[in-house]
Amino acid sequence: MQAKMRRIWWACKDKGCGWAMLAWDKVCLPTGIEGIGFRHIRLFNIALLGRQVNYFTLKRWTNRCSLGKVLLLSPGVVHERKVHELWNKESTCLNNNRVHEIYNRCMGQHIYNLPFFPNGPNDSMIWFQNPHGSYTSKTTYSWLLLKQLGMGPHRFFWKTIWKLKTLLKIRVFAWRLGHEFLSMKDKIKLIHQTADRECFRCSEKRETLVHALKDFPNAQAILTIGGLDGRIINNDYSSCTDCREEAMRVLDKKSMTDFITILWNSWNNRNNVLFQGKEEAAWVIWERPKSLSKEFPIHNMINRPILLPHIVDKKWEKLPTDKEKINFDAAIINDKTVFGVLTRDSIGFVMGGSYGFKEDRMQVEWAELCAFEESIKVVRSLNIGKAIFKTDCASLANKIKNRKVDIIIMGQRINNLFKSKGMINNAEFKWVNHNCNKATNFMSYYAITNNCNLNFGLDYPTAIHDFLMVDAIN
């Protein structure tokens, strides 16, 4: 023990022993990555608290027991105690206003969008960090520790941020930007329920970081002036980290430094509008960081990018003569679910299809599953023996391929669908790019525009025929 303590606290140098301090976070690292292996007290307590929360959710608490009185909401505020009491008797859905009143607008919307099936499997809580779905403190602690160490999907982004040759405050801004530690109205709404989420500059429904730094007209004009790559400006991102990582696959180190500097100036312009009521023009914001350096390449196509781009092989694939291709797509428009299904043979000749809409409001994945069910009806009506189903919804394609080990509600729904339709067990399922589904997407919008449902064979509307001809030429 004494020898181990000396190795920890004292470091041997050429001229003698010196004092070597060791950070507490380094002490808590596993021994495999140069740590001592002590448990991180805060993360370990969070894992233990999670086990208690999981125990509370599995146990049936009532108003009679003392703990149940503490856990349950006050009877004076909430009179409902069961799910069916929140059900709207006039329609097959929850009472939207009452759910939002009890659980607030954000959480209530997620609860309202949950699908309900009369003959579906029972609901259950699943811990995704465990392959068996059960909660354990060990898997939770390992997940929290790896997350703190930056072993997530964006770990290369965090390493690169601190290597940029720029001011320290700009690097700190990039770090806060990636972790979404900046004060946005959409984030403030999660803390103060009385606050609104609308953008104070353009009255957008939600002011997120992506909207403030990329989608806002003035911010987009700032990025466009420098000739930034269109893939960064035009793509849709759910978080700023995804946008910054995509930029690293296009820009080199110098251009990435200039890109972060531009975002920093754009963020300062947003704060000036909020606190001082002054907004500068896009070219003024662009010229300010440009004056800091004589060379200011916002996009350099000569140097190598920081991260390697995703390489995708694209080529024409001719189908076998005995197989038909079925493309299907769905969308949510005006609280209605619209779908389109198109069947082609091996040479691209249209065999049939269908399009229409439903009054039900559902999530995108469930809408795609609804379109998949409609495509199965088309396959049965045309008596197709060998089919290849194609969709641009990656999550649905993965769930269909992994349906035998999927234990969630949608996985059980897909399994029941395959059991009832034995003819599709030998079918193939592929994910395709959104550009390959333009025809079915057009059919979806055609159905909601003309307010119609149609199952067709070789005879179909002229508007769809003209679009198919243009799509085949382009």
BELURUR-V781162 format. One line per field, one symbol per residue. phi: phi as a letter, one per 20 degrees, with the letter a starting at -180 (. if undefined). burial: 1 if it has 16 or more other C-alpha atoms within 10 Angstrom, else 0. A space follows every 10 residues. Layout:
BEGIN
phi: ???
burial: ???
END
This chain:
BEGIN
phi: .fffffffec dedfepeced ecfffffeff ffcmdenfff ffffffffff fffffffeee dcffffffff ffffffecef ccfffefeff bebfffffff fedmffffff ffeffccfde fffbeceffd feneecffff fffffffffn eefdffffff gfefebffff ffffffffel eefdffffff edfffddfff eclffcedff ffdcefgfff ffffgemfgf ffeefecebf ffffffffed deffffffff ffffffffff ffffedmcce ffffffffff ffbfdcefbd eeffffdfff ecedbfceff fecdddecbb bdclmcedbb ccdcefdnff errabrbcff dbffffffff ffffffffff feleedccec beefffffff fdffdedeff ffffffffff dffefefdcc ecffffdfff fffffffffe lbcbdcdfdb gfffffffff fffe
burial: 0000000000 0000000000 0000001110 0000000001 0011001101 0001000000 0000000000 0000000000 0000011000 0011110011 0000100100 0100000000 0000000000 0000111011 1010100000 0000001100 1001000001 1011101101 0001111011 0000011110 0000011111 1111110111 1111010110 0110001011 1111111111 1111111111 1111111011 0000000010 0100110011 0000011111 0000111000 0000000000 0011111111 1100011111 1111100001 1111111000 1100111111 1101111110 0001011111 1110011011 0010001111 1111100000 0011000011 1100001111 1111111100 0010101000 0000000100 0000
END
